[in-house]
Amino acid sequence: MLLAGLATGYAAYAAWSTIGLRWVEISIARKDIEGNVTDIGTAAFRGTESMAGTFAQAIVVVLGVAAVLWFFFGLQRGWTIAWFASPAIGIVAAILAVGGTILSVVLWFVWKDAVVANATRFGVTREELVEVLQDVERSPVVDLTRLAGPTRFGTMILLALAASCAAWWAYRKRTS
């Protein structure tokens, strides 16, 4: 439990530091009725600028608290681990974080609020960008490119998942 707590704590700290990195680069273009594509602009976004970053921060806090609890309960020989320190919570949190990370680099609408809030990065006003994104006849073309942030975050979350599985293995009841 001690090692699992240390590994998860390190992974949570390292994952937290990656949320501020650039996660995606979004390019927006518009198709006209004839099918010609006009480029609107391109901008890079950090994890902290979207709901993906907020979700990531919540998961990292859960993993950090779990790491502290596992370390504490690892020091206490003979104590039964309380339900709120169950390694299953860490496993579920890490799996949710991996899923959220994958979705954040595949689905562009995760970043829609950040894109609209930072419309000036694309060289247009908010109203113009909202109009482009909602225009059904001339559907917008949105290209999402993954940058370094989600890769580093995902790597640290996979470390936390492995440590959570090790904590579960150390926590389980053993039969003699």
Secondary structure, DSSP 8 states (H G I E B T S, - for coil): -HHHHHHHHHHHHHHHHHTTSEEEEEEEEEE-TTS-EEEEEEEEEEGGGSHHHHHHHHHHHHHHHHHHHHHHHHHSTT----GGG-HHHHHHHHHHHHHHHHHHHH-GGGGHHHHHHTGGGGTS-HHHHHHHHH-STT-EEEEEEE-HHHHHHHHHHHHHHHHHHHHHHHHS----
